[in-house]
Amino acid sequence: MSHRLKKGFIEMMWMVCAAVISACSPSPAAEPAVLPPEEQVRTVSVERDGVASDCGNREQIGELLSILGGHGTNEPAVHAGFSSVG
């Protein structure tokens, strides 16, 4: 094996190591969403598959905030609009 091939092989191995290390290193987590207190929410608007639904029921709002704030969801994405007092 010639000197140039050895040097190229070593350089390629360094690049592979750098790629593996950068791909496997932990990335910083995003800041969690901050939800308003339940008392400040008057209505909730939820959109799924292009269909929007509004809710003003206090019990359902509390349940939804509990789910979004503590337990998460199995849905791929949850987009909720909150209308708060003040």
Protein Blocks (a to p, Z undefined) as FASTA:
>chain_A
ZZklmmmmmmmmmmmmmmmmmmmpccddddddddddfklpmbdcddeehiacddfbfklm
mmmmmmmmmnopabfbdcdddddeZZ
